[in-house]
Amino acid sequence: MANSQFDLFLHEATYSDHVSDSSLDRDRLYGLYTSWCFVNEQPPGTESSFWAAMKHRVSPGRRNGLRMKGPAAADYILASYPGLV
């Protein structure tokens, strides 16, 4: 069975860190997803389809243990803080 776009996103752009108090909140997680889509030249799914998919893949709430990684993380950070460039 092929991985969905959402599974690939989680694999390539996030990692679990349950030791840290820092996790991706809803806005950052969706922003990271749109950056991942941009970097990978993939059309993003709708926000509602993203959250429907995440419901079964990510723990709800602010303490999901997810952190950013990879090229999508760099794109997200640079897009979020244009003064860094």
C-alpha positions, 0 to 999 in steps of 0.5 A: 500500500502506498504512503499517503501524502500526509504520511510522507510529510510526517516522515520527511518533515517531522520527528518525535521528541517526547522529552522536550516541552516544545511541540508543533502547535496546529498553526505551525504544523499546518504551515510546515505541511504547506512548506513541505508541499512547496519544497516537494512541488506537491499541491497541498490538500485542503486544510480540512483534509489535512486535519482529518488525516492528522486526527488519526496520525498525531496526538491532539493538543499542544504536546504532540511531541512533533518537531520540524526537520529537513528542507521544509523546516528551513522553508517554513522558518524563512517564510515565517521570519523574512527578516532572517534573509 
